[in-house]
Amino acid sequence: MKTVNISDAKNNLSRHLEYVRRGGRLRIMDRNTPVAELIPVEPSGGEGDDEALIVALERRGLARRGKGGPVPADLLRPGPRGPKAGVLEALLAERAESR
């Protein structure tokens, strides 16, 4: 938990709110006495939560939105099946073909 005095909280409120949005907790002190805590608001469970989650992940650099447009057909095609469907077999077959 981060601790700041009242004047720092007032002067840097935007920065402190961003810290709390990212999941941090902030304790505000008045002459070394705690007077308040800022904590992140829990999701409400409504329809907009997916969008809020994506925005939060983007802010943290953990996700990036696609550019839009159609999904490539290669991604929709099913993968190989059967006993020879493993990655190792595919790698060995590719190596054998390139010799």
C-alpha positions in Angstrom: 0.0 0.0 0.0 1.3 3.4 -1.0 1.1 6.3 1.6 0.9 10.0 0.7 0.1 13.2 2.6 -2.9 15.3 1.8 -1.0 18.0 -0.2 0.6 15.3 -2.4 -2.8 13.6 -2.9 -4.3 16.9 -4.0 -1.4 18.0 -6.2 -1.1 14.6 -8.0 -4.7 13.3 -7.8 -4.7 12.1 -11.5 -1.5 10.1 -11.0 -2.7 8.5 -7.8 -6.1 7.6 -9.4 -4.3 5.9 -12.2 -2.3 3.9 -9.7 -5.5 2.8 -7.9 -7.2 1.9 -11.3 -4.3 -0.5 -11.9 -5.1 -2.2 -8.6 -3.0 -0.3 -6.2 -4.2 1.0 -2.8 -3.4 4.4 -1.5 -3.5 5.6 2.1 -3.9 9.4 2.7 -2.3 10.8 5.8 -2.9 14.0 7.7 0.1 14.8 10.0 1.1 11.1 10.1 -2.5 10.1 11.0 -4.3 8.0 8.4 -7.6 9.7 7.3 -8.6 7.8 4.1 -7.8 5.0 1.8 -8.4 4.8 -2.0 -9.0 1.3 -3.2 -10.1 0.0 -6.6 -13.8 -0.5 -7.2 -14.8 -4.1 -7.8 -16.5 -4.9 -11.1 -20.3 -4.8 -10.8 -21.0 -7.9 -12.9 -22.9 -5.9 -15.6 -22.7 -6.2 -19.3 -19.9 -3.6 -19.6 -17.5 -5.6 -17.5 -15.9 -7.3 -20.6 -15.1 -4.0 -22.1 -13.7 -2.7 -18.8 -11.5 -5.8 -18.5 -10.2 -5.4 -22.0 -9.4 -1.7 -21.3 -7.6 -2.6 -18.0 -5.6 -5.3 -19.8 -4.6 -2.8 -22.6 -3.5 -0.3 -20.0 -1.3 -2.8 -18.3 0.2 -3.8 -21.7 -1.2 -7.4 -21.4 -3.6 -7.3 -24.3 -3.9 -5.5 -27.7 -7.0 -5.1 -29.7 -7.1 -6.5 -33.3 -7.2 -4.2 -36.2 -10.6 -5.5 -37.3 -11.5 -7.1 -40.6 -12.2 -10.8 -41.4 -10.5 -13.6 -39.5 -8.0 -15.4 -41.8 -9.3 -18.8 -43.1 -6.2 -20.6 -41.8 -7.3 -19.9 -38.2 -10.7 -21.4 -38.8 -9.5 -24.6 -40.4 -9.3 -27.6 -38.0 -5.8 -28.9 -37.1 -4.5 -32.3 -37.9 -6.0 -35.4 -36.2 -4.9 -38.9 -35.5 -1.7 -40.5 -34.2 0.5 -38.3 -36.4 -1.0 -35.1 -35.3 1.7 -34.2 -32.8 4.0 -31.2 -33.1 7.1 -33.4 -32.9 6.1 -35.4 -35.9 5.3 -32.3 -37.9 8.7 -30.8 -37.0 10.6 -34.0 -38.0 8.6 -34.3 -41.3 9.5 -30.6 -42.1 13.2 -31.2 -41.4 13.2 -34.4 -43.6 11.5 -32.4 -46.5 14.1 -29.6 -46.4 17.1 -31.9 -46.7 
